[in-house]
């Protein structure tokens, strides 16, 4: 029967990381990661705001301007048609206010 050697020394240190080696390095990594996430979120919000502003300009300003120029043409001067287009122009003004509210909330 073979005997085991008896050692009076303490257990050997494990090579596996325990996560407690350097709390500052772990904290710094976490802060860097969260800062990156916040910057990405801010960029996404800014891009969303810019897209809303571009949509507002196209739909509420440019489209309205073209509709007003379109009904000013003498060919389409029937009163019913002009009234219908003016109603649409009024709705575009309401839409513009909604866009402005959304942009201000962002």
Phi, psi and omega in degrees: 000130182272142179262146177276144178286138180264125179244138180265005183274163179288167180295147181287151181285136181284147177273354180283138179289136180262346181089359182245013185295306183221096183299328180294322180292322178293319179295317180297320177296318181294318179297317179298318180295315180292324177296319177297318179297318180294319178296319177296320178295317178297320177296319179295320179294317178297319177295320177296319178295318179296321179293318177298318180295319178295317178297317179300317180296317182291309187281324188260338180252302184293312181298319178298317179298318180291323177295318179296320178293326181292317181281347177284343178293137184293336182295326187255031189275024175291142186295323180295316181295315180296320178296320179297315180294321178295327174296319178295319179298320176298320177294326177294326175295320176295319178297322178299318178297321178294317176300316181298319178298315180296318180295319179293327179288331179286000000 
